[in-house]
Amino acid sequence: MMLLDITPPISPRLQVWPGDTPPSRELLRDMHRGDPFTLSTLHATVHLGAHADAPSHYGVDAPTIDECSLEPYLGPCQVLHVNVPRRSCITPNMLSAAVQAPRLLLATGTYPDPERLQTDFAALAPELVEHLHRQGVKLIGIDTPSIDLFDSKDLPSHRQCLKYGMAILEGLMLKDVPEGLYELIALPLKLVDFDASPVRAVLRPLAKQS
C-alpha cells in the first residue's frame, strides 16, 4: 500500500503564525542519562504544521475540534495544482479541472518551505468556497498556513466555510503530489474545547496517476 505523506516535519524549525507558540520539546526522562525510559512533553500551538481548523477558531460558540465529525477528514479527495499569483486569492475560474470528489486539496506553490515564514502566500476567494459548496465539497485543504490572506482581518473564506459547514485543512505539503484522485486520511485529535488539531495527513492513490 503506497501512502503519500503530505505533513511537514514538526521540529523547532517549523514556522508558526506570528505570535503563536512554536513547537519545542521538554525532555523529562532520558535513557541516555540513565533513566529507565524516555519521556517528553510537547509545547506548541494546535495550529501546527498540517492541521484541521475547528469552527470555534473563527465562529463564536461554534463547534470545537472534539465536537467535529471525523467523516470529512477520511475518504475520496482530489488534488489540483493552481496557477495563482502570490498574495492573491484563488477564484473558481482558476481551477485546472472539474471537481470530482467531496474533498479538494489545492496546491498553490506559494508556501514551499514550512521552515521559512512567508506572508505573501495565496489563499481562497470567498466565492470559490461558495462554488465548491455547490459542487458538493465538504472539505477544503491548502498548502499554505491559512485559507485567508495573511493580512486579512475578517477572514471571509473561513466565514464562508462556517456558513456552509465545510471542514478546513491548512499547512499541507502538496508540491510533489500529482493531480488526481486519492483517499485522504487526516484525522484530528479529540482535543476537548480546542480550536484546531494537528493531523498526520496522508494520501493513498485511488487510481494510477499520470
N, C-alpha and C positions, 0 to 999 in steps of 0.2 A: 504494500500500500504506500503510494507516494504522497507525502504531505509537504506542502509549501508553507514554511513558517514566515508570516508577514508581521512578526512582532519585533520591534527594536530591542537590542540587549539593554538590560537595566543595570546601570553602574553609576557611580558619581559623575561620570562624564555626560550622562544623558541630560539634555536640557529640558527644563520645565518652564511653564508660563512665568514671566517675571513676577516676583513677589510670592510665588508658590514654593512649596517645600521640595528641594531636590532629594534624590534618593541617597541614603547613607546607611552603612551597616555598623551596628554596635555589637562587638564580639563579647558575649557574656562568658562563654566557656570555650576552651580550645584544646584539642588533644595534643597540639604541638607544644602547649605549655604544661602538659602533664595531666590535664583534666580527662575524666573517663569518657567524655563525649564533647562534641562541638555544638554550640547553641548561639544563635544570632537573633538580633532584633532589627527589624527594618523600619527606618524613619523615612516617610515620603508622602507626597500628595497622592490622593486616589486618582487624580488625572495624570497618570504616569504612563508614558510611552503609549502603546496601543491600549486604549481604554474606552469603556462604554459610559456615556453621559446618562445620568438619570434625569427624568423630567424635573425633579426638585432642584437641579442645577440652574434652571432658567425659568421655573414657574413656581410661584408662591403656593404652598400647600399641595404641590404636585407629587406624584409617587416618588419615593426614594428607590435606590437601586435594588434593595431587597424585596420591594413590592412589585418590581417589573417582571413580566413573564419572560421566561428563557426562550420561548419559541422564536422570536425574531433573530436570535443570535446563532441559530443552528438550522441549516438547510440550504437549498439551492440558492446560488448567488451568481452574479455576473460582474466581471471586471472589465471596465472600459478605460482607455487612456484618452485624456482630454488635452487638446492643444489650447491652453489658456494663458494669457499674459500674467505676469506677476502682479500682485496687488489688484486683481480684478476677480469678478465673480463668474462662475460657470452658468450659462443660460441654456435653455432647452435645445436651441439650435446648434450648440457646440458638441452635443453628444455624437459620437462617431458611429453609432449603430442603434438599432431599435432595442428598447428594453425587453429582455426575455426572461427575467427572473424577479422574484419578490424582494430580493436583497441586491443592492447595487453598490459596488466599490469603485470609486473614481480615483484614478492615478493622474495627478496633475504635474508631477515632477518639479514642483516649486518648493519643496522642502526635502531635498535629497539627503541631508546629513542630520540625523536626530541629535548629534553631539555638538551642533553649532546652531545657536539661536538665530533665526532669520524671521524678520517681521513683515516681509513683503510677499508672503505666500498667498496663493489663490484660495478662494472659498466658494460657497454655493450662493447663487442668487435665490431670493425667496420664491420667485416664480418657477424656478427649477424644482424646488421642493413640492410646490403645488402640482406641477406637471407630473412628477414621479408618483405622487399620491394617486392621481387619476389613472396612472398605469398599473396600480396595484402594488407599488413598492412599499414595504413595511420597515425596511432598514436601509440607511444610507451610511456608507463609510468613505473616508477620505484619507489621503496620505499627508495631511497637514495637521497642526495642533488644534485646529478649530474649523467648523463649517462656516463660521463668520470671519470676516476680515479682522486683522489684528487690532485695528483701532476702532472697531465697531463698539458702540455704546449700548444700543438697544437690542442687539443680537437678533435681527429679523429672521434669519434662517432657522435658528434654534426655536424661535417662537412659532414659526410655521410647522416645524416638527411636533411641537407641543400641541398645536391646533389639530393636527391630523393623526396624532398618536404614533408617530414614526420613531423608531429607535435610531441612535446615533453611535457610530464608531469613529474615533479620531486617532491620529498618530500611527496609521498603518504604514508598512513598508511594501510598496507595490511596484517599484520601478522595474524589477526583474520578472514580474508576473505577466505572462502573455494575456492578451484579451481573450475572453471566453467564459465558459460556464464551469462552475465549481460547486462543491459543497463547502459552506462556511461553518467553522466551529470556532466560536469566540465567546465563551460563557463568562459572564461577570460573576464575581464572588458575592455571596449573600451577606453584604455588609449593612447591618441594620442602621437605618436613618442616614446613610451616606448618599452623597450627590453624584457619585461615579464609582467605577471599579476598574482596576487594571484587568486586561484579558490576555490570554495566550491565544492569539488569533492565528489560525491555520486554514489552508485551503486544500481540498482534495479535488483534482480534476474529475468532472463528470464525463468528459469525452476527450479524445486525443486532441491536444491543442496544435494549431498550425504554426 
